[in-house]
Amino acid sequence: MATFAELQNQADERKLVRKIQKAVALIAPRDVELPESLFTGPGQLQDLHAAGWLPLGIVTPDGYTFGRDVETEDIDGLGYASPVRTDITRVPRSITTTLIESGRKHVQELIYGTDLSTATMDPNTGEVVFDEPDMPANREYRLLVLGQDGPADEEWVLGKGYGTVSLTAGGGNSWGQEGAVATEITLNVYSDDELGTPVRHYMGGTGALRYKDVLGYADAEG
């Protein structure tokens, strides 16, 4: 026999309630490999910059919204008020965020769908000039979004890796007296041919090690 309080104590673990305190998003050409692991050792992350990943920069406090819509088709049966079968037909996925850094070349290429490899800066004035194409190129990228929570001795790092994304909405911005110049973007997610999956999920850090028994995953074979 057990009391409700005992059942709740066995069922709940408040240390698994996480909040993303810091986050970073990085994009890369599709010839850059999506990491098999984010870590090189306890508390040590891969050098993603050296691997060819480029930052999207600071975003608004809303952070990143990961859309995942499950669309279904019901089959009704004679004499049944509820469906007798439900099939999943589509799972559109997306990432939405609002950028508040301005000027990075690779971000401008993403937003405007253009190639700026030949664009240059005037060394005397700091001026850069480029023309926005009438029809943006639907260029595909790889994307990593990493989030961090907790102190160093109990740190959690959560990540989402996407083998193929492209800009499908946003790119406009506003100039006004209040707030930074902000550009909201939405990236659609596709199932990557090489990876065979639309999303790779990462979770690790010293916090995950501390609460490994609660998480329930078996140790990888060394």
C-alpha positions in Angstrom: 0.0 0.0 0.0 1.2 3.5 -0.7 -0.2 7.0 0.0 -0.7 9.5 -2.8 2.2 11.6 -1.5 4.5 8.5 -1.8 3.3 7.9 -5.3 3.9 11.5 -6.3 7.3 11.5 -4.7 8.2 8.4 -6.8 6.7 9.8 -10.0 7.9 13.4 -10.0 11.4 14.8 -10.3 11.5 18.6 -10.3 15.1 18.6 -11.5 13.9 17.4 -14.8 11.8 20.6 -15.2 14.1 22.6 -17.4 14.0 26.2 -18.7 16.2 27.5 -21.5 18.3 30.3 -20.0 20.6 30.8 -23.0 20.4 29.6 -26.6 22.3 29.8 -29.8 21.3 28.9 -33.4 23.8 28.2 -36.2 23.4 27.5 -39.9 25.7 25.7 -42.3 25.8 24.7 -46.0 24.5 21.2 -46.6 27.9 19.8 -47.2 28.7 20.4 -43.5 28.0 17.3 -41.4 25.4 17.4 -38.7 27.2 16.4 -35.5 26.8 12.8 -34.2 27.4 14.3 -30.7 27.6 17.8 -29.3 30.2 16.8 -26.7 33.9 15.9 -26.7 33.9 15.2 -22.9 32.0 16.0 -19.7 31.0 19.7 -19.9 33.0 20.2 -23.1 31.2 21.0 -26.4 32.3 20.5 -29.9 34.0 23.5 -31.7 31.1 24.0 -34.1 32.6 27.2 -35.5 35.7 25.3 -36.7 33.4 22.7 -38.2 31.8 25.4 -40.5 28.8 26.5 -38.5 27.8 30.2 -38.6 25.7 32.0 -35.9 22.3 33.6 -36.5 23.1 35.9 -33.6 21.0 37.4 -30.9 17.2 36.9 -31.0 14.3 38.4 -29.0 13.4 37.0 -25.6 10.7 34.9 -27.3 13.5 32.6 -28.4 12.7 29.8 -30.8 9.4 28.2 -31.5 9.5 24.7 -32.9 6.3 24.0 -34.8 5.1 20.4 -35.2 1.6 19.8 -36.5 0.3 16.3 -36.7 -2.3 15.9 -39.4 -4.5 12.8 -39.4 -7.2 11.1 -41.3 -10.0 9.3 -39.5 -11.9 6.3 -40.7 -15.4 5.9 -39.4 -17.3 2.7 -39.0 -21.0 1.9 -39.2 -22.5 1.9 -35.8 -19.5 3.6 -34.1 -19.6 7.2 -32.8 -15.9 7.4 -32.6 -13.4 6.7 -35.4 -12.4 3.1 -35.7 -9.0 4.0 -37.1 -6.8 7.1 -37.3 -3.8 7.4 -39.6 -1.1 10.1 -39.4 -0.8 11.6 -42.9 1.5 14.6 -42.5 3.8 16.2 -39.8 4.8 19.6 -41.0 7.7 21.1 -38.9 9.0 24.6 -38.7 11.3 26.9 -36.6 10.3 30.5 -36.0 12.5 33.2 -34.4 13.1 36.9 -34.5 16.6 38.1 -35.2 17.8 41.4 -33.8 21.4 41.4 -35.0 21.9 43.1 -38.4 24.5 42.9 -41.1 26.1 39.4 -41.0 26.7 38.4 -44.6 25.5 34.8 -44.2 22.3 35.9 -42.5 21.6 38.4 -45.3 22.0 35.6 -47.8 19.5 33.5 -45.8 16.9 36.3 -45.5 17.1 37.7 -49.0 17.8 34.4 -50.8 20.8 35.7 -52.6 24.5 34.9 -53.1 26.7 37.6 -51.6 30.1 35.9 -52.2 31.1 38.7 -54.5 29.8 41.5 -52.3 32.6 43.7 -50.8 33.0 46.5 -48.3 34.4 49.9 -49.1 37.5 50.2 -46.9 37.1 54.0 -46.6 33.4 54.2 -45.8 32.4 50.8 -44.6 29.7 50.7 -47.2 28.3 47.4 -48.6 25.9 47.5 -51.5 23.9 44.6 -52.9 20.7 44.1 -54.9 17.9 42.0 -53.6 16.6 39.6 -56.2 13.0 39.7 -57.4 12.7 36.0 -56.8 14.7 34.7 -53.8 16.7 31.5 -54.3 15.2 28.7 -52.3 18.5 27.8 -50.7 18.7 24.9 -48.2 20.8 24.8 -45.1 21.6 22.7 -42.1 20.5 24.2 -38.7 21.5 23.6 -35.1 19.6 25.2 -32.2 21.2 24.7 -28.7 19.8 25.6 -25.3 21.5 25.7 -21.9 20.2 25.6 -18.4 21.7 25.2 -14.9 25.1 25.8 -13.3 28.3 24.2 -14.5 28.1 21.2 -12.1 24.5 20.6 -13.0 24.3 21.9 -16.6 21.8 20.7 -19.2 22.4 21.2 -22.9 19.5 20.5 -25.2 19.8 20.6 -28.9 17.8 20.2 -32.1 19.7 19.4 -35.4 18.1 19.8 -38.8 19.6 18.3 -41.9 17.6 20.4 -44.3 15.7 23.7 -43.7 14.8 26.6 -45.9 13.3 30.1 -45.4 9.6 30.0 -46.2 8.2 33.1 -44.4 9.4 36.4 -43.0 12.4 38.5 -43.8 10.6 41.8 -43.5 11.6 44.2 -40.7 10.6 47.5 -39.1 12.6 50.6 -38.3 11.1 52.6 -35.4 11.9 54.7 -32.4 11.5 51.8 -30.0 13.3 48.5 -30.0 16.0 47.0 -32.2 15.6 46.4 -35.9 14.0 43.0 -35.8 13.5 40.4 -38.5 11.1 37.5 -38.0 11.9 34.4 -40.0 10.3 31.0 -40.3 12.2 28.0 -41.6 10.5 24.9 -42.9 12.0 21.5 -42.0 12.4 18.7 -44.5 13.4 15.1 -44.1 17.0 14.9 -45.0 17.9 12.4 -47.7 21.3 11.6 -46.1 20.2 11.4 -42.5 16.9 9.8 -43.2 15.2 12.0 -40.5 13.9 15.6 -40.3 15.2 16.2 -36.7 18.0 15.0 -34.6 17.5 15.6 -30.8 20.4 16.1 -28.4 20.4 16.1 -24.6 23.4 16.0 -22.3 25.6 17.7 -19.8 26.6 17.3 -16.2 22.9 17.6 -15.2 22.0 14.6 -17.4 24.8 12.6 -15.9 23.7 13.4 -12.3 20.1 12.3 -13.0 20.8 9.4 -15.4 18.9 7.0 -13.2 15.7 9.1 -13.5 16.1 9.6 -17.2 16.1 5.8 -17.8 18.6 5.5 -20.6 21.1 2.6 -20.7 24.8 3.5 -21.0 26.3 3.3 -24.5 28.8 0.6 -25.0 32.3 1.9 -25.0 
